[in-house]
Amino acid sequence: MKKNILLFFILCVSLTAFKGMQDTLFVRPATWPVPQYDFSKNPLTIEKIELGRALFYDPILSRNNMISCASCHSPFTAFAHVDHALSHGVDNRIGTRNAPALMNLAWHESFMWDGAINHLDMQPLAPIHNKDEMDEDVSNVAVKLQQSKIYPVLFYKAFGDSMITGEHELKAISQFMLTVISANSKYDRVQRKEEEFTSQEQNGYRLFQQNCSSCHKEPLFTNLQFENNGLPVDTF
């Protein structure tokens, strides 16, 4: 019974987390901590976000033009990959990990399951260069984008320069990922005093606070740290 009640609470947090986009470019909820991302070095603009969105969904980032970021980070499943134990890449190659959900990334200091990347602007390099994922080089992606009919125009609108560079590719993708914020679930609305939990949800919330919140700290539901969960060491 306790397991069902806890699951009910968790679902009420997640099911509506990705409905709609913010009307403004980036909104920090009043009760949330200050983001770690330095926006002064990559100021958000509508043009850069839209360019980043186009790149995120475009398989041109991969060697065979078949795999996009969204191939593994599906917007229908919280920008995660839930239908395969391990994510698939070019030529149907199988990677060594499952693609994690992408949300609230402005508050993170490290990325990837092992924290190998320490800056969001650099994170796309890992899947683009990985031979089992996109198996491409960011400089060659720039060549392909430069040869397209639409991307030189989009890069000019975003950066004031139609000459496409790897730096601008990465910064645009980063800008789109920064807008993926989960802050309007029922949990969030309850915290804002806009709604109330049902009795079942309230029981689930109480169990969550007692048993889960030491690692899954509110309001981000993570302590942004690596924890020992008892599983064997990942050798990859």
C-alpha positions in Angstrom: 0.0 0.0 0.0 2.8 2.4 0.9 4.5 1.8 -2.4 1.3 2.6 -4.3 0.8 5.8 -2.4 4.4 6.9 -3.0 4.1 6.1 -6.7 0.9 8.1 -6.9 2.7 11.2 -5.5 5.7 10.8 -7.8 3.3 10.6 -10.8 1.6 13.8 -9.8 5.0 15.5 -9.8 6.0 14.2 -13.2 2.9 13.8 -15.5 2.4 17.6 -16.1 6.0 18.7 -15.8 6.5 19.2 -19.5 3.2 20.7 -20.7 3.8 23.8 -22.7 6.7 26.2 -22.8 7.4 29.3 -20.7 6.2 32.6 -22.2 9.5 34.2 -21.3 13.0 32.9 -22.2 14.0 31.7 -18.7 12.1 31.8 -15.4 13.6 30.9 -12.1 10.8 29.8 -9.7 10.9 32.0 -6.6 11.7 29.1 -4.2 14.4 27.6 -6.4 18.2 28.2 -5.9 20.2 30.4 -8.1 21.2 28.6 -11.4 24.8 27.5 -11.8 24.9 28.4 -15.5 26.5 31.7 -16.4 24.0 33.3 -18.7 26.3 36.4 -19.1 28.6 34.3 -21.4 25.7 33.0 -23.5 22.8 35.4 -23.2 19.5 33.8 -24.2 17.7 35.1 -27.3 14.7 33.8 -29.1 16.8 33.3 -32.3 19.4 31.2 -30.5 16.9 29.1 -28.7 15.0 28.4 -32.0 18.2 27.5 -33.7 19.1 25.2 -30.8 15.7 23.6 -31.1 16.2 23.0 -34.8 19.6 21.4 -34.2 18.3 19.3 -31.3 15.8 17.6 -33.6 17.9 17.4 -36.7 19.8 14.1 -37.5 22.3 16.1 -39.5 24.4 16.1 -36.3 25.2 12.4 -36.9 27.6 10.8 -39.4 24.8 9.1 -41.4 22.3 11.9 -40.9 20.0 9.4 -39.1 20.3 10.1 -35.4 19.3 13.4 -33.7 19.5 14.4 -30.0 15.8 13.7 -29.8 16.3 10.2 -31.0 17.3 9.3 -27.5 16.0 12.4 -25.5 12.4 12.1 -26.5 10.1 15.1 -25.5 7.3 12.6 -25.0 9.2 10.9 -22.1 10.7 13.9 -20.2 13.5 14.1 -22.8 14.7 10.6 -21.8 15.0 7.2 -23.5 12.6 4.7 -21.8 11.9 2.1 -24.5 15.4 0.6 -24.6 17.7 -0.5 -21.8 20.7 1.0 -23.7 20.4 3.8 -26.3 20.9 3.2 -30.0 23.1 5.2 -32.3 24.2 5.2 -35.9 24.1 2.0 -37.8 21.9 0.6 -34.9 25.0 0.5 -32.7 24.2 -0.1 -29.0 25.8 2.2 -26.5 26.8 1.4 -22.9 24.3 3.7 -21.1 20.7 4.9 -21.3 20.2 8.5 -22.2 19.2 10.4 -19.0 16.3 12.9 -18.8 17.1 16.5 -19.7 15.5 19.1 -17.4 16.5 21.9 -15.1 20.0 21.8 -16.5 20.8 25.4 -15.5 21.2 24.2 -12.0 23.7 21.4 -12.7 27.5 21.7 -12.4 28.3 18.4 -14.1 26.7 16.3 -16.8 26.5 12.7 -18.1 26.0 9.7 -15.7 29.6 9.9 -14.6 29.9 13.7 -14.4 32.5 13.7 -17.2 31.3 17.0 -18.6 31.5 20.1 -16.4 29.8 22.7 -18.6 26.5 22.5 -20.4 27.9 24.2 -23.6 30.3 21.3 -23.9 27.9 18.4 -23.2 26.7 17.9 -26.8 30.3 17.1 -27.8 30.1 13.8 -26.0 27.2 12.2 -28.0 28.3 13.8 -31.3 31.8 12.4 -31.1 30.9 9.0 -29.5 31.3 6.2 -32.1 28.2 4.4 -30.7 26.0 7.4 -30.7 26.4 10.0 -33.5 29.9 9.1 -34.6 30.5 12.6 -36.1 32.9 15.5 -35.6 31.5 18.9 -34.6 33.7 20.6 -37.3 32.2 18.3 -40.0 28.8 19.1 -38.7 29.6 22.8 -39.3 30.5 21.9 -42.9 27.2 20.1 -43.5 25.2 22.9 -41.9 27.0 25.5 -44.0 26.0 23.6 -47.1 22.4 23.6 -46.2 19.9 26.2 -47.5 18.4 27.2 -44.1 21.1 27.0 -41.5 23.4 29.9 -42.6 20.3 32.1 -42.4 19.4 30.8 -38.9 22.9 31.3 -37.7 23.0 34.8 -39.0 19.8 35.6 -37.2 21.1 34.1 -34.0 24.7 35.2 -34.0 25.0 38.0 -36.6 27.3 35.8 -38.7 26.4 33.3 -41.4 29.8 31.5 -41.0 28.9 28.4 -38.9 31.3 27.4 -36.2 31.3 24.5 -33.7 31.2 27.1 -30.8 28.0 28.5 -32.1 26.5 25.1 -32.7 27.1 24.1 -29.1 25.9 27.4 -27.6 22.7 27.2 -29.6 21.9 23.6 -28.5 22.7 24.6 -24.9 20.3 27.5 -25.1 17.4 25.2 -26.1 18.3 22.7 -23.3 18.2 25.6 -20.8 14.6 26.2 -21.6 13.5 22.6 -20.6 12.3 23.4 -17.1 10.0 21.3 -15.0 8.3 23.7 -12.7 4.6 23.5 -13.3 3.6 20.0 -12.0 0.9 19.7 -9.4 3.6 19.5 -6.8 4.8 23.0 -7.9 1.3 24.4 -7.9 0.7 23.1 -4.4 3.9 24.7 -3.3 2.6 28.0 -4.8 -0.7 27.6 -2.9 -2.6 27.3 -6.1 -3.8 23.8 -5.5 -4.0 21.2 -2.7 -2.9 17.5 -2.7 -5.6 14.9 -2.3 -5.4 12.9 0.8 -3.7 10.1 -1.1 -1.2 12.5 -2.6 -0.5 14.0 0.8 0.2 10.6 2.3 2.6 9.9 -0.6 4.3 13.3 0.0 4.8 12.4 3.6 6.3 9.0 2.8 8.5 10.7 0.2 9.8 13.2 2.7 10.5 10.4 5.2 12.2 7.9 2.8 13.4 9.6 -0.3 14.1 13.3 0.2 17.6 12.9 1.7 18.9 12.4 -1.9 15.9 13.7 -3.9 15.9 17.2 -2.3 13.1 19.6 -3.0 12.4 21.6 -5.1 14.7 20.1 -7.8 14.2 16.5 -6.4 18.0 16.0 -6.6 20.9 16.9 -4.4 23.0 17.2 -7.6 25.5 14.8 -6.1 26.7 11.2 -7.0 25.4 8.7 -4.5 26.3 5.0 -3.8 23.1 3.1 -4.6 24.5 -0.3 -3.9 25.0 -1.3 -7.6 28.3 -2.6 -8.9 30.8 -0.1 -10.2 30.1 0.9 -13.9 33.4 0.0 -15.7 32.5 1.9 -18.9 
